[in-house]
Every structure is written in C-alpha cells, then in structure tokens.
Amino acid sequence: MKYSQGIFSDSYKLTPKKFDYYAATSLDEALSLLQEKEDAKILAGGQSLLALMKLRLAAPQALIDISKIEDLSYVREERGYLAIGALTIHDLIEHNETIRKRFTLLADAASKIGDQQIRNRGTIGGSACHADPAADLPTALLAANAQFVIRGHSGQRVVPAEEFFVDTFTTAVQPNEVLTEIRIPEFPPKTGSGYIKHSRREGDFAIVGVGAVVTLADGNICKDVRIGLGSVAATPIRAKAAEDYLRGKPLDDKTIIEAAERGPQGADPPSDMHGSREYRLEMIKVFIKRTVKLALTRV
Amino acid sequence: MALQALKTGMVQVTCKINGKEYTGMAEPRTLLVHFLRDDLNLTGTHIGCDTGHCGACTIMFNGKALKSCMLLAVQAQGAEILTVEGLAQGDKLHPIQEAFWENHGLQCGYCTPGMLIAGLFLLQRNPDPTEEEIRRGIEGNLCRCTGYVNIVKSIKAAAKKMQELKAQSSQATPTPKSQ
C-alpha cells in the first residue's frame, strides 16, 4: 500500500503550485530559458524560495534550477577585491579562511543563518536576491560595500550595494537577469569588521542585525566606518548619522555610545510578534555599540 | 540540454540511495521527502513540519546533511543519498545508532532519523566535538521529548565509539600502499 493512501494523502501535504522545471547546465542556458519562459524564477539553493512556494506565497510558472552549475561556486582573491560566486553556500563562507580573517563580518553573518542543513544548501547569491530585510547576509554585504555582478543577455553590469537592494524582496536584478558574483572591495589596512544578530532563538530571523566595518587611523582615531542595519526598514540600510559622528573621533566608550544614540535615525522598523517598533529602535543602539566594539577587537 | 519537466507531466528520477539505485516518477513540484516516503517507500525519513524548521526529514545528500522537504524530487536526479535506513549494516547498528540506544537518546523517536543524520554529518567534520559544538550541530533538529540532554550525550558517546573503531581498523589493516 502506498502511504499516500493513508493519513499522508495529498491534502495533508504542503505542496507548491504546479510549475515547469528546467535544470540549466550553464549560465548561458539559464539566461536563454529566462528569456523564453513566462514568469520564470531562478532556483539556487531554494531554502527561501521553496518555503515560499510551499506556503503558496510565491507561485512562479517556471523554475530554472541553476544549482548544478558548478563554476558559480568559488571564493577567489582578485586584484583589489574578493570575488564570491553567487552559488557559494553559507557553510563555505562561514569556514573560508580568507573570509574569516579579512572579511570577518561575512563569516559572522553566514554562521548565523538558519541552521547547519540550511547553511549546507542556501547560497549567498540566493540570499542577496531574495532580499529579505531581516536576513543576515544582505546587511553584512551592505556594510562591506559589496558590488553585485549581474548578467543579462546583452552583457554584464556591476551594481553597488546601495543600489542593489531596492525594496523588500526586490533587487536591481531584472526578471531576465542572473546575479553571478559578489565582489567585496579589499578593506584598507587597520580595518576590523563584525556582524551581530539579535534574535530570540538561534536560527530565527534577526530582530535587529548590525554589521560594522571600522578602519583606524593612528592611535584609535576612526578613519572610516560603515554600519549596516537589518530588519529595521524595507531594505538593509546604513546608519549614516552614527557613521558621520564616529569619523575622525577617537573610538572610546563615550564616543561609541554617542554614535549609537544616532543609530535609529533613518530606521523605520516594523512591529511584529518578535518585537515592537520601539523595542527595535532601542536595540539598534545596543547592537551598534556591541558590533562596533567587536569590529574594533579585530582591527 | 537542460533537464525539463513540465508541470502537467511526470519525470523519471534516478538516484542512488543507501548504495542502491532507485528510479521513480515525480511531478516537478513533488518534494524529495514525499518522493522518498510515498514513491520509494523509504519511510524511515520522517516529515515533521514540511516548512524546513524541524529537521525530522534530514538526509545526507551528496555528502551534506540537508532537509529533504527543502529540495525537489527532480533535483535528486543523479544524487547520492543516505537515509536512516542506510546506517545499519544488516543486524549491526551504526555506532551512532548504538550510542542513541545506550544513552536513551530518544523517547518517541520521531526526530531520531533526522538527529542521527545531522549528528553523523557533524561527526564526519568534527570527530571530537564539544557539547557546545554538538548543540550547534543539531540546531536545525527539534525534539519535543528529551530536552536534548541525552541526545547530546548520545552524540558525544558516538564520537568516542567512532574514534575507537577508526583506531582499531587502522591498527588491524596496515596503511594501504598507493596503487
């Protein structure tokens, strides 16, 4: 007897709406399929998209699976930047030596995503393109000043992080384009970085997520700083007022507290079951403080 | 050319599970866990939440612990899969299964297939994990009976068993010469 005849009959299953499936073997093939098929979505690791499809929050007509395109998974040092292939899984980013040492906030962020099984399958490109404002990597990528390489039929373009995240679940990637690579410009000497996620339980989405990259001049004077905030607006945002306050000042406790007080400027956090708007505004301050201090320990 | 599967049709999926080749037919939207259970009758892999949270459906997919409700059956074309059915050799339990048995690492058993595979993945990468590392390794697997204490103990015990077995087998058989 098939088990589907028992209590696990189809009506008990969480199943996506019907779609056509194509497993692309190359990027060019994926791009052609995207061009040809109506309402097609790229499937990378699928750890967000399949969940949405099962809940019927998304119902694309066609899925183009790029997960088997091997040459889109890599971490490579190029002149002036680190190149990360769009299909590089979170687990690899968490454990990559170069990223851990020199782009630590990305390893921090990757290590906080979901759980081991999710990190074994979810990809950095997928997380960026999904553009959930509460996700970890987009916030870290914004703080890291990442650039996004997007391929279309007529060639490729490079989009800075500030322009990449357009709105909730919306990026600069057009329906007939594919994100292929993420580039992290080399941090200057005397730079440290970190990402801290505030959530009730491990694996939850962030109530507030903060990424910081701090560069020091002589002594402990702040030469440059970038702070990314997640889960507090429609997209990840920079805490520009806090950054402006820190630049040129010695990074002692008092200065960091003063800067953190300016952190919520520009934030427009939601209220939901994980935390009220007011709570999140307070937590922005707390976690800017902690993250800047963490980044400082890594300079 | 790309593998194609149209929404109205079924596609043939062939993959290796627990060392044996299986072939079945699946719609593009069929989740791998449903394919394993309903079409291949491999019901050792459980379905808890269907939404990627609980980890009961964890399998080893090309060497990585994944949640089989977060994969499509068609994506398993050509894959190598290990499920809980593949752990024991005949009547001889896998050391991690023995460890769960001996340390009371399960009560109702619903989460156990997923716990075993997640535990195994952890031990393959980290043969001697600390309690903290074990807890992090099974973060994606929910248990509603044990309170996790005995599961952590079981994985710790499994680590010891597997290391002893490894030491024994490397003593018993001389290092193989390169061929």
Interface residues (C-beta under 8 A of the other chain):
Chain A: K2 Y3 S4 F8 K13 L14 T15 P16 K17 K18 F19 D20 Y21 Y22 A23 A24 T25 E29 L33 G46 Q47 L50 A51 M53 K54 L55 Q61 L63 I64 D65 S67 D91 G114 D115 Q116 Q117 I118 N120 R121 E202 G203
Chain B: M1 A2 L3 Q4 A5 L6 K7 T8 V11 E27 P28 R29 T30 L31 H34 R37 D38 D39 N41 T43 I47 D50 T51 G52 G55 T58 K64 A65 L66 K67 C69 M70 L71 L72 V74 Q75 Q77 A118 F121 L122 R136 G137 I138 E139 G140 N141
